[in-house]
Amino acid sequence: GARLLLLETHEGKGSAYVAHNKVEIDVAADAEVIRVVLTDEPADAISVAEAEVRLEAGGRYRQTVVTTGAKLQRHETRLRHGAEGADARVDGLYLLNGTRHSDQTTVIDHVAPNGTTSQLIKGVVRDEARGVFQGKILVQKGADDTDARMGHHGLIASDRGEIDVKPELIIYADEVQCAHGATVGTLDESALFYMQQRGISADEARALLTHAFLIEVVDRIEDEGAREVVREWLTARL
């Protein structure tokens, strides 16, 4: 089938603007779409980005949203497994500082059997930033043999940072394999101490540990060129 690599950048050169954009993607039978979104907006911007994705039989969709947040920001993805054997990966990464905010919200609807969803969201907040993840997976009646897994893992790297997580699984079908998990923690102080004892500055040690934590999401990008773009983007912002 057909294959599309879609690399999006959301940037703002002004300040205090409001932006709202939407993309609709139909993945035909046995086709594949890899979508990578890099968002780098001003700290006083307000933005909403929506994606509506529909998968046909055997269609494959891969999405990775990477963001540094804004004053108020929401990335919302609604994905529908409309036919048998569709396969989706819906990942995200946020790295927030100052008073920035980012909300990644996903609704994944399995209405056909033998569908697969894999989701990994990771984020780090510093200063007074706030990260939000709201994830919902619905497995409708008749969507038997669905395999759907959702995970969110966050690190708070300051005293006043905040991460709010709301994972949901709603299952009406039989014979499914579904799981969700969420963790929020802090940087490993013993690892920081160990690195500083070996001559690495505190700031560099934090950057290295943050990179090691977030890079798992980047490594899941299946296109090598897109993966390298995101690696460089992340390294430049640590």
ZADO-1210 file (C-alpha; in nm, 4 decimals, padded with zeros to 6 digits):
<atoms>
<atom x="00.0000" y="00.0000" z="00.0000" code="GLY" pos="1"/>
<atom x="00.0835" y="00.3680" z="-00.0118" code="ALA" pos="2"/>
<atom x="00.3177" y="00.5248" z="00.2458" code="ARG" pos="3"/>
<atom x="00.3324" y="00.8861" z="00.3667" code="LEU" pos="4"/>
<atom x="00.5812" y="01.0584" z="00.5970" code="LEU" pos="5"/>
<atom x="00.4334" y="01.3821" z="00.7324" code="LEU" pos="6"/>
<atom x="00.6663" y="01.6121" z="00.9286" code="LEU" pos="7"/>
<atom x="00.4855" y="01.9142" z="01.0760" code="GLU" pos="8"/>
<atom x="00.6318" y="02.2140" z="01.2546" code="THR" pos="9"/>
<atom x="00.4191" y="02.4534" z="01.4573" code="HIS" pos="10"/>
<atom x="00.6096" y="02.7754" z="01.5256" code="GLU" pos="11"/>
<atom x="00.5190" y="03.1304" z="01.6134" code="GLY" pos="12"/>
<atom x="00.7376" y="03.4312" z="01.5467" code="LYS" pos="13"/>
<atom x="00.5038" y="03.6874" z="01.7011" code="GLY" pos="14"/>
<atom x="00.3719" y="03.6936" z="02.0540" code="SER" pos="15"/>
<atom x="00.0438" y="03.6605" z="02.2407" code="ALA" pos="16"/>
<atom x="-00.1347" y="03.5067" z="01.9420" code="TYR" pos="17"/>
<atom x="-00.4177" y="03.2545" z="01.9296" code="VAL" pos="18"/>
<atom x="-00.3911" y="02.9656" z="01.6812" code="ALA" pos="19"/>
<atom x="-00.6265" y="02.6789" z="01.5997" code="HIS" pos="20"/>
<atom x="-00.5541" y="02.4228" z="01.3314" code="ASN" pos="21"/>
<atom x="-00.6959" y="02.0853" z="01.2368" code="LYS" pos="22"/>
<atom x="-00.5788" y="01.7992" z="01.0176" code="VAL" pos="23"/>
<atom x="-00.7891" y="01.5055" z="00.8964" code="GLU" pos="24"/>
<atom x="-00.6155" y="01.1856" z="00.7865" code="ILE" pos="25"/>
<atom x="-00.7767" y="00.8841" z="00.6211" code="ASP" pos="26"/>
<atom x="-00.5480" y="00.5816" z="00.6080" code="VAL" pos="27"/>
<atom x="-00.6705" y="00.3435" z="00.3379" code="ALA" pos="28"/>
<atom x="-00.6495" y="-00.0348" z="00.3530" code="ALA" pos="29"/>
<atom x="-00.2888" y="-00.1536" z="00.3941" code="ASP" pos="30"/>
<atom x="-00.1539" y="00.2032" z="00.3711" code="ALA" pos="31"/>
<atom x="00.0832" y="00.3645" z="00.6232" code="GLU" pos="32"/>
<atom x="00.1174" y="00.7172" z="00.7603" code="VAL" pos="33"/>
<atom x="00.4023" y="00.8334" z="00.9850" code="ILE" pos="34"/>
<atom x="00.3271" y="01.1769" z="01.1336" code="ARG" pos="35"/>
<atom x="00.5746" y="01.3705" z="01.3464" code="VAL" pos="36"/>
<atom x="00.4747" y="01.7066" z="01.4960" code="VAL" pos="37"/>
<atom x="00.7318" y="01.9510" z="01.6386" code="LEU" pos="38"/>
<atom x="00.5795" y="02.2404" z="01.8320" code="THR" pos="39"/>
<atom x="00.7928" y="02.5349" z="01.9425" code="ASP" pos="40"/>
<atom x="00.5738" y="02.8332" z="02.0285" code="GLU" pos="41"/>
<atom x="00.6219" y="03.1548" z="02.2306" code="PRO" pos="42"/>
<atom x="00.5568" y="03.1414" z="02.6038" code="ALA" pos="43"/>
<atom x="00.2564" y="03.3761" z="02.5729" code="ASP" pos="44"/>
<atom x="00.0836" y="03.2009" z="02.2819" code="ALA" pos="45"/>
<atom x="-00.2460" y="03.0121" z="02.3000" code="ILE" pos="46"/>
<atom x="-00.2893" y="02.7236" z="02.0575" code="SER" pos="47"/>
<atom x="-00.5103" y="02.4258" z="01.9811" code="VAL" pos="48"/>
<atom x="-00.4106" y="02.1574" z="01.7306" code="ALA" pos="49"/>
<atom x="-00.6580" y="01.8844" z="01.6403" code="GLU" pos="50"/>
<atom x="-00.6087" y="01.5646" z="01.4428" code="ALA" pos="51"/>
<atom x="-00.8856" y="01.3323" z="01.3287" code="GLU" pos="52"/>
<atom x="-00.7611" y="00.9978" z="01.1992" code="VAL" pos="53"/>
<atom x="-00.9562" y="00.7114" z="01.0439" code="ARG" pos="54"/>
<atom x="-00.8022" y="00.3710" z="00.9750" code="LEU" pos="55"/>
<atom x="-00.9247" y="00.1139" z="00.7242" code="GLU" pos="56"/>
<atom x="-00.8427" y="-00.2595" z="00.7207" code="ALA" pos="57"/>
<atom x="-00.4733" y="-00.3236" z="00.7752" code="GLY" pos="58"/>
<atom x="-00.3919" y="00.0468" z="00.7846" code="GLY" pos="59"/>
<atom x="-00.0938" y="00.1610" z="00.9942" code="ARG" pos="60"/>
<atom x="-00.0653" y="00.5004" z="01.1632" code="TYR" pos="61"/>
<atom x="00.2326" y="00.6294" z="01.3598" code="ARG" pos="62"/>
<atom x="00.2164" y="00.9648" z="01.5397" code="GLN" pos="63"/>
<atom x="00.4653" y="01.1438" z="01.7641" code="THR" pos="64"/>
<atom x="00.3867" y="01.4904" z="01.9039" code="VAL" pos="65"/>
<atom x="00.6832" y="01.6768" z="02.0562" code="VAL" pos="66"/>
<atom x="00.6317" y="02.0100" z="02.2277" code="THR" pos="67"/>
<atom x="00.7761" y="02.2763" z="02.4567" code="THR" pos="68"/>
<atom x="00.4297" y="02.4102" z="02.5384" code="GLY" pos="69"/>
<atom x="00.2873" y="02.7630" z="02.5411" code="ALA" pos="70"/>
<atom x="00.0771" y="02.9824" z="02.7692" code="LYS" pos="71"/>
<atom x="-00.2114" y="02.7464" z="02.6986" code="LEU" pos="72"/>
<atom x="-00.1718" y="02.4607" z="02.4532" code="GLN" pos="73"/>
<atom x="-00.3684" y="02.1538" z="02.3557" code="ARG" pos="74"/>
<atom x="-00.2862" y="01.8759" z="02.1113" code="HIS" pos="75"/>
<atom x="-00.5952" y="01.6610" z="02.0627" code="GLU" pos="76"/>
<atom x="-00.6047" y="01.3417" z="01.8562" code="THR" pos="77"/>
<atom x="-00.9160" y="01.1381" z="01.7808" code="ARG" pos="78"/>
<atom x="-00.8457" y="00.8086" z="01.6090" code="LEU" pos="79"/>
<atom x="-01.0918" y="00.5456" z="01.4883" code="ARG" pos="80"/>
<atom x="-01.0106" y="00.1840" z="01.4069" code="HIS" pos="81"/>
<atom x="-01.2830" y="00.1536" z="01.1451" code="GLY" pos="82"/>
<atom x="-01.1964" y="-00.1866" z="00.9973" code="ALA" pos="83"/>
<atom x="-01.0280" y="-00.5107" z="01.0978" code="GLU" pos="84"/>
<atom x="-00.6572" y="-00.5372" z="01.1647" code="GLY" pos="85"/>
<atom x="-00.5666" y="-00.1682" z="01.1856" code="ALA" pos="86"/>
<atom x="-00.2522" y="-00.0746" z="01.3798" code="ASP" pos="87"/>
<atom x="-00.1884" y="00.2585" z="01.5548" code="ALA" pos="88"/>
<atom x="00.0903" y="00.4080" z="01.7608" code="ARG" pos="89"/>
<atom x="00.0104" y="00.7435" z="01.9225" code="VAL" pos="90"/>
<atom x="00.3073" y="00.8828" z="02.1157" code="ASP" pos="91"/>
<atom x="00.3994" y="01.2164" z="02.2674" code="GLY" pos="92"/>
<atom x="00.6768" y="01.4051" z="02.4448" code="LEU" pos="93"/>
<atom x="00.6668" y="01.7344" z="02.6342" code="TYR" pos="94"/>
<atom x="00.9508" y="01.9387" z="02.7819" code="LEU" pos="95"/>
<atom x="00.8177" y="02.2445" z="02.9655" code="LEU" pos="96"/>
<atom x="00.9761" y="02.5277" z="03.1617" code="ASN" pos="97"/>
<atom x="00.8792" y="02.8686" z="03.2983" code="GLY" pos="98"/>
<atom x="00.5009" y="02.8891" z="03.3289" code="THR" pos="99"/>
<atom x="00.4346" y="02.6953" z="03.0100" code="ARG" pos="100"/>
<atom x="00.1441" y="02.4544" z="02.9735" code="HIS" pos="101"/>
<atom x="00.0777" y="02.1620" z="02.7429" code="SER" pos="102"/>
<atom x="-00.2195" y="01.9262" z="02.7254" code="ASP" pos="103"/>
<atom x="-00.2015" y="01.6111" z="02.5144" code="GLN" pos="104"/>
<atom x="-00.5469" y="01.4559" z="02.4827" code="THR" pos="105"/>
<atom x="-00.6239" y="01.1413" z="02.2845" code="THR" pos="106"/>
<atom x="-00.9407" y="00.9429" z="02.2181" code="VAL" pos="107"/>
<atom x="-00.8868" y="00.6102" z="02.0413" code="ILE" pos="108"/>
<atom x="-01.1978" y="00.4207" z="01.9334" code="ASP" pos="109"/>
<atom x="-01.1788" y="00.0508" z="01.8423" code="HIS" pos="110"/>
<atom x="-01.4956" y="-00.0449" z="01.6546" code="VAL" pos="111"/>
<atom x="-01.3518" y="-00.3385" z="01.4547" code="ALA" pos="112"/>
<atom x="-01.1769" y="-00.6605" z="01.5636" code="PRO" pos="113"/>
<atom x="-00.8052" y="-00.7414" z="01.5710" code="ASN" pos="114"/>
<atom x="-00.6958" y="-00.3804" z="01.6098" code="GLY" pos="115"/>
<atom x="-00.3751" y="-00.2758" z="01.7839" code="THR" pos="116"/>
<atom x="-00.2963" y="00.0455" z="01.9692" code="THR" pos="117"/>
<atom x="00.0324" y="00.1291" z="02.1421" code="SER" pos="118"/>
<atom x="00.0731" y="00.4611" z="02.3205" code="GLN" pos="119"/>
<atom x="00.3673" y="00.6088" z="02.5115" code="LEU" pos="120"/>
<atom x="00.3674" y="00.9646" z="02.6462" code="ILE" pos="121"/>
<atom x="00.6627" y="01.1043" z="02.8418" code="LYS" pos="122"/>
<atom x="00.7135" y="01.4510" z="02.9824" code="GLY" pos="123"/>
<atom x="00.9351" y="01.6680" z="03.2007" code="VAL" pos="124"/>
<atom x="00.8243" y="01.9904" z="03.3709" code="VAL" pos="125"/>
<atom x="01.0520" y="02.2510" z="03.5248" code="ARG" pos="126"/>
<atom x="00.9953" y="02.5772" z="03.7145" code="ASP" pos="127"/>
<atom x="00.6170" y="02.6401" z="03.7373" code="GLU" pos="128"/>
<atom x="00.5196" y="02.4561" z="03.4196" code="ALA" pos="129"/>
<atom x="00.2194" y="02.2243" z="03.3930" code="ARG" pos="130"/>
<atom x="00.1828" y="01.9124" z="03.1808" code="GLY" pos="131"/>
<atom x="-00.1479" y="01.7349" z="03.1202" code="VAL" pos="132"/>
<atom x="-00.2242" y="01.3991" z="02.9612" code="PHE" pos="133"/>
<atom x="-00.5805" y="01.2794" z="02.9070" code="GLN" pos="134"/>
<atom x="-00.6005" y="00.9469" z="02.7260" code="GLY" pos="135"/>
<atom x="-00.9096" y="00.7411" z="02.6526" code="LYS" pos="136"/>
<atom x="-00.9257" y="00.4063" z="02.4728" code="ILE" pos="137"/>
<atom x="-01.2702" y="00.2694" z="02.3849" code="LEU" pos="138"/>
<atom x="-01.3163" y="-00.0919" z="02.2773" code="VAL" pos="139"/>
<atom x="-01.6656" y="-00.1256" z="02.1349" code="GLN" pos="140"/>
<atom x="-01.8842" y="-00.4344" z="02.1333" code="LYS" pos="141"/>
<atom x="-01.7676" y="-00.6614" z="01.8519" code="GLY" pos="142"/>
<atom x="-01.4097" y="-00.5296" z="01.8540" code="ALA" pos="143"/>
<atom x="-01.2818" y="-00.8632" z="01.9819" code="ASP" pos="144"/>
<atom x="-00.9115" y="-00.9494" z="01.9946" code="ASP" pos="145"/>
<atom x="-00.8155" y="-00.5850" z="02.0354" code="THR" pos="146"/>
<atom x="-00.4688" y="-00.5241" z="02.1824" code="ASP" pos="147"/>
<atom x="-00.4507" y="-00.1729" z="02.3301" code="ALA" pos="148"/>
<atom x="-00.1844" y="-00.0421" z="02.5660" code="ARG" pos="149"/>
<atom x="-00.1382" y="00.3087" z="02.7043" code="MET" pos="150"/>
<atom x="00.1401" y="00.4479" z="02.9205" code="GLY" pos="151"/>
<atom x="00.2311" y="00.7906" z="03.0569" code="HIS" pos="152"/>
<atom x="00.5462" y="00.8673" z="03.2556" code="HIS" pos="153"/>
<atom x="00.6332" y="01.2121" z="03.3856" code="GLY" pos="154"/>
<atom x="00.9144" y="01.3803" z="03.5769" code="LEU" pos="155"/>
<atom x="00.8758" y="01.6943" z="03.7864" code="ILE" pos="156"/>
<atom x="01.2120" y="01.8712" z="03.8013" code="ALA" pos="157"/>
<atom x="01.1150" y="02.1568" z="04.0363" code="SER" pos="158"/>
<atom x="00.9193" y="02.2283" z="04.3539" code="ASP" pos="159"/>
<atom x="00.6324" y="02.4049" z="04.1765" code="ARG" pos="160"/>
<atom x="00.5911" y="02.2062" z="03.8574" code="GLY" pos="161"/>
<atom x="00.2718" y="02.0071" z="03.8023" code="GLU" pos="162"/>
<atom x="00.1668" y="01.7036" z="03.5992" code="ILE" pos="163"/>
<atom x="-00.1951" y="01.5880" z="03.5769" code="ASP" pos="164"/>
<atom x="-00.2805" y="01.2516" z="03.4231" code="VAL" pos="165"/>
<atom x="-00.6162" y="01.0915" z="03.3414" code="LYS" pos="166"/>
<atom x="-00.5872" y="00.7550" z="03.1611" code="PRO" pos="167"/>
<atom x="-00.9105" y="00.5695" z="03.0772" code="GLU" pos="168"/>
<atom x="-00.9956" y="00.2288" z="02.9340" code="LEU" pos="169"/>
<atom x="-01.3595" y="00.1583" z="02.8462" code="ILE" pos="170"/>
<atom x="-01.4155" y="-00.1973" z="02.7247" code="ILE" pos="171"/>
<atom x="-01.7367" y="-00.3515" z="02.5920" code="TYR" pos="172"/>
<atom x="-01.5820" y="-00.6431" z="02.3985" code="ALA" pos="173"/>
<atom x="-01.4600" y="-00.9893" z="02.4958" code="ASP" pos="174"/>
<atom x="-01.1193" y="-01.1510" z="02.4566" code="GLU" pos="175"/>
<atom x="-00.9165" y="-00.8318" z="02.4533" code="VAL" pos="176"/>
<atom x="-00.5710" y="-00.7452" z="02.5833" code="GLN" pos="177"/>
<atom x="-00.5742" y="-00.3958" z="02.7268" code="CYS" pos="178"/>
<atom x="-00.3620" y="-00.2138" z="02.9838" code="ALA" pos="179"/>
<atom x="-00.2847" y="00.1366" z="03.0994" code="HIS" pos="180"/>
<atom x="-00.0377" y="00.2824" z="03.3439" code="GLY" pos="181"/>
<atom x="00.0753" y="00.6223" z="03.4667" code="ALA" pos="182"/>
<atom x="00.3674" y="00.7346" z="03.6813" code="THR" pos="183"/>
<atom x="00.4911" y="01.0749" z="03.7974" code="VAL" pos="184"/>
<atom x="00.8189" y="01.1141" z="03.9828" code="GLY" pos="185"/>
<atom x="01.1337" y="01.3225" z="04.0195" code="THR" pos="186"/>
<atom x="01.4900" y="01.2952" z="03.8947" code="LEU" pos="187"/>
<atom x="01.6968" y="01.0329" z="04.0740" code="ASP" pos="188"/>
<atom x="01.8937" y="01.2263" z="04.3362" code="GLU" pos="189"/>
<atom x="02.1414" y="00.9426" z="04.3848" code="SER" pos="190"/>
<atom x="02.2176" y="00.9415" z="04.0120" code="ALA" pos="191"/>
<atom x="02.2632" y="01.3198" z="04.0182" code="LEU" pos="192"/>
<atom x="02.5012" y="01.2903" z="04.3130" code="PHE" pos="193"/>
<atom x="02.6957" y="01.0086" z="04.1459" code="TYR" pos="194"/>
<atom x="02.7429" y="01.2107" z="03.8262" code="MET" pos="195"/>
<atom x="02.8505" y="01.5249" z="04.0128" code="GLN" pos="196"/>
<atom x="03.1061" y="01.3230" z="04.2090" code="GLN" pos="197"/>
<atom x="03.2634" y="01.2415" z="03.8733" code="ARG" pos="198"/>
<atom x="03.3022" y="01.6015" z="03.7677" code="GLY" pos="199"/>
<atom x="02.9755" y="01.6562" z="03.5803" code="ILE" pos="200"/>
<atom x="02.8019" y="01.9830" z="03.6703" code="SER" pos="201"/>
<atom x="02.4546" y="01.9723" z="03.8240" code="ALA" pos="202"/>
<atom x="02.2936" y="02.1314" z="03.5171" code="ASP" pos="203"/>
<atom x="02.4665" y="01.8935" z="03.2773" code="GLU" pos="204"/>
<atom x="02.3738" y="01.5952" z="03.4934" code="ALA" pos="205"/>
<atom x="02.0076" y="01.6983" z="03.4912" code="ARG" pos="206"/>
<atom x="02.0172" y="01.7425" z="03.1138" code="ALA" pos="207"/>
<atom x="02.1713" y="01.3979" z="03.0648" code="LEU" pos="208"/>
<atom x="01.9156" y="01.2276" z="03.2893" code="LEU" pos="209"/>
<atom x="01.6298" y="01.4140" z="03.1208" code="THR" pos="210"/>
<atom x="01.7568" y="01.3111" z="02.7781" code="HIS" pos="211"/>
<atom x="01.7853" y="00.9472" z="02.8866" code="ALA" pos="212"/>
<atom x="01.4287" y="00.9568" z="03.0180" code="PHE" pos="213"/>
<atom x="01.2697" y="01.1153" z="02.7096" code="LEU" pos="214"/>
<atom x="01.4683" y="00.9457" z="02.4335" code="ILE" pos="215"/>
<atom x="01.2565" y="00.6290" z="02.4534" code="GLU" pos="216"/>
<atom x="00.9732" y="00.8132" z="02.2780" code="VAL" pos="217"/>
<atom x="01.2087" y="00.9378" z="02.0063" code="VAL" pos="218"/>
<atom x="01.3509" y="00.5901" z="01.9490" code="ASP" pos="219"/>
<atom x="01.0011" y="00.4623" z="01.8665" code="ARG" pos="220"/>
<atom x="00.9837" y="00.6817" z="01.5533" code="ILE" pos="221"/>
<atom x="01.0161" y="00.4316" z="01.2705" code="GLU" pos="222"/>
<atom x="01.1524" y="00.6629" z="01.0009" code="ASP" pos="223"/>
<atom x="01.5268" y="00.7153" z="01.0492" code="GLU" pos="224"/>
<atom x="01.5365" y="01.0660" z="00.9031" code="GLY" pos="225"/>
<atom x="01.2451" y="01.1902" z="01.1127" code="ALA" pos="226"/>
<atom x="01.3911" y="01.0240" z="01.4199" code="ARG" pos="227"/>
<atom x="01.7202" y="01.2106" z="01.3735" code="GLU" pos="228"/>
<atom x="01.5390" y="01.5434" z="01.3296" code="VAL" pos="229"/>
<atom x="01.3605" y="01.4932" z="01.6620" code="VAL" pos="230"/>
<atom x="01.6824" y="01.3829" z="01.8343" code="ARG" pos="231"/>
<atom x="01.8527" y="01.7073" z="01.7303" code="GLU" pos="232"/>
<atom x="01.5459" y="01.9125" z="01.8251" code="TRP" pos="233"/>
<atom x="01.5376" y="01.7593" z="02.1730" code="LEU" pos="234"/>
<atom x="01.9118" y="01.7883" z="02.2347" code="THR" pos="235"/>
<atom x="01.9041" y="02.1588" z="02.1459" code="ALA" pos="236"/>
<atom x="01.6389" y="02.2256" z="02.4125" code="ARG" pos="237"/>
<atom x="01.7810" y="02.0408" z="02.7113" code="LEU" pos="238"/>
</atoms>
